[in-house]
């Protein structure tokens, strides 16, 4: 796959995956680590946003 139209595409996608993994891990182990529920809910919201953005990017690449 040649991604010449969007040279930062791979970097953005990798960054979204990294943020998704960190926020999901924070949300998952936050209760055991004693984090406040607001921090865990924020991490969950960030996870959902990352998932939506990854899906949107995937669909946009398929149409291109």
MIDOSE-1310 file (N, C-alpha, C; in nm, 2 decimals, decimal comma, always signed):
residues 64
xxxx	+0,08/-0,12/+0,00/+0,00/+0,00/+0,00/+0,09/+0,12/+0,00; +0,07/+0,21/-0,10/+0,15/+0,33/-0,11/+0,07/+0,45/-0,05; +0,12/+0,51/+0,06/+0,05/+0,62/+0,12/+0,11/+0,75/+0,09; +0,12/+0,79/-0,04/+0,19/+0,91/-0,07/+0,10/+1,03/-0,05
xxxx	-0,04/+1,02/-0,05/-0,13/+1,13/-0,03/-0,12/+1,18/+0,11; -0,10/+1,10/+0,21/-0,10/+1,14/+0,35/+0,03/+1,08/+0,41; +0,14/+1,15/+0,41/+0,26/+1,10/+0,46/+0,26/+1,08/+0,61; +0,18/+1,15/+0,68/+0,17/+1,13/+0,82/+0,07/+1,03/+0,87
xxxx	+0,01/+0,96/+0,77/-0,10/+0,87/+0,80/-0,06/+0,76/+0,89; +0,06/+0,70/+0,87/+0,10/+0,59/+0,95/+0,13/+0,64/+1,09; +0,19/+0,75/+1,10/+0,23/+0,81/+1,23/+0,10/+0,84/+1,31; +0,00/+0,89/+1,25/-0,13/+0,93/+1,32/-0,20/+0,80/+1,36
xxxx	-0,20/+0,70/+1,27/-0,26/+0,57/+1,31/-0,19/+0,50/+1,42; -0,06/+0,50/+1,42/+0,02/+0,44/+1,53/+0,00/+0,51/+1,66; -0,01/+0,64/+1,65/-0,03/+0,72/+1,77/-0,17/+0,70/+1,83; -0,27/+0,69/+1,74/-0,40/+0,65/+1,79/-0,41/+0,52/+1,86
xxxx	-0,34/+0,42/+1,80/-0,33/+0,29/+1,87/-0,26/+0,29/+2,00; -0,16/+0,37/+2,01/-0,08/+0,38/+2,13/-0,17/+0,45/+2,24; -0,23/+0,56/+2,21/-0,32/+0,62/+2,30/-0,44/+0,53/+2,34; -0,49/+0,46/+2,25/-0,60/+0,36/+2,28/-0,55/+0,26/+2,38
xxxx	-0,43/+0,20/+2,36/-0,38/+0,10/+2,45/-0,36/+0,16/+2,59; -0,30/+0,27/+2,60/-0,27/+0,33/+2,73/-0,39/+0,37/+2,80; -0,49/+0,43/+2,73/-0,61/+0,47/+2,80/-0,70/+0,35/+2,84; -0,70/+0,25/+2,76/-0,77/+0,12/+2,79/-0,71/+0,06/+2,91
xxxx	-0,57/+0,05/+2,92/-0,51/-0,01/+3,03/-0,53/+0,07/+3,16; -0,53/+0,20/+3,15/-0,56/+0,29/+3,26/-0,70/+0,27/+3,31; -0,79/+0,25/+3,22/-0,93/+0,23/+3,26/-0,95/+0,09/+3,32; -0,88/-0,01/+3,27/-0,89/-0,14/+3,32/-0,83/-0,17/+3,46
xxxx	-0,71/-0,12/+3,47/-0,64/-0,15/+3,60/-0,65/-0,03/+3,70; -0,73/+0,07/+3,66/-0,74/+0,19/+3,75/-0,81/+0,15/+3,88; -0,91/+0,07/+3,88/-0,98/+0,03/+4,00/-0,88/-0,04/+4,10; -0,80/-0,13/+4,05/-0,70/-0,20/+4,13/-0,59/-0,11/+4,18
xxxx	-0,56/-0,01/+4,10/-0,45/+0,08/+4,14/-0,50/+0,19/+4,23; -0,63/+0,20/+4,25/-0,69/+0,30/+4,34/-0,71/+0,43/+4,28; -0,72/+0,44/+4,15/-0,75/+0,57/+4,08/-0,89/+0,61/+4,10; -0,92/+0,74/+4,11/-1,05/+0,79/+4,12/-1,13/+0,76/+4,00
xxxx	-1,26/+0,74/+4,02/-1,35/+0,71/+3,91/-1,35/+0,81/+3,80; -1,33/+0,94/+3,83/-1,33/+1,04/+3,72/-1,22/+1,02/+3,63; -1,10/+0,98/+3,68/-0,99/+0,95/+3,59/-1,01/+0,83/+3,51; -1,08/+0,73/+3,56/-1,11/+0,61/+3,49/-1,21/+0,64/+3,38
xxxx	-1,31/+0,72/+3,41/-1,41/+0,76/+3,31/-1,35/+0,84/+3,20; -1,26/+0,93/+3,23/-1,19/+1,01/+3,13/-1,11/+0,92/+3,04; -1,04/+0,82/+3,10/-0,96/+0,73/+3,02/-1,05/+0,65/+2,93; -1,17/+0,61/+2,98/-1,26/+0,53/+2,90/-1,32/+0,62/+2,78
xxxx	-1,34/+0,75/+2,81/-1,39/+0,84/+2,70/-1,28/+0,85/+2,59; -1,15/+0,87/+2,64/-1,04/+0,88/+2,54/-1,03/+0,75/+2,46; -1,06/+0,64/+2,52/-1,06/+0,51/+2,45/-1,16/+0,51/+2,34; -1,28/+0,55/+2,37/-1,39/+0,55/+2,28/-1,36/+0,65/+2,16
xxxx	-1,31/+0,76/+2,19/-1,28/+0,86/+2,09/-1,17/+0,80/+1,99; -1,07/+0,73/+2,05/-0,97/+0,67/+1,96/-1,03/+0,56/+1,88; -1,12/+0,48/+1,93/-1,18/+0,38/+1,85/-1,26/+0,44/+1,73; -1,33/+0,54/+1,76/-1,41/+0,61/+1,66/-1,32/+0,67/+1,55
xxxx	-1,21/+0,73/+1,59/-1,12/+0,79/+1,49/-1,05/+0,68/+1,41; -1,02/+0,57/+1,47/-0,95/+0,46/+1,39/-1,05/+0,41/+1,29; -1,18/+0,39/+1,33/-1,28/+0,34/+1,24/-1,30/+0,44/+1,12; -1,31/+0,57/+1,15/-1,32/+0,67/+1,05/-1,21/+0,67/+0,95
xxxx	-1,08/+0,66/+1,01/-0,96/+0,66/+0,92/-0,97/+0,53/+0,83; -1,01/+0,42/+0,89/-1,01/+0,29/+0,81/-1,11/+0,31/+0,69; -1,23/+0,36/+0,72/-1,33/+0,37/+0,62/-1,28/+0,47/+0,51; -1,22/+0,58/+0,55/-1,17/+0,68/+0,46/-1,06/+0,62/+0,37
xxxx	-0,98/+0,53/+0,42/-0,87/+0,47/+0,34/-0,93/+0,37/+0,24; -1,04/+0,30/+0,28/-1,10/+0,20/+0,19/-1,17/+0,27/+0,07; -1,22/+0,39/+0,10/-1,29/+0,46/-0,01/-1,19/+0,53/-0,11; -1,07/+0,56/-0,06/-0,97/+0,63/-0,14/-0,91/+0,54/-0,25
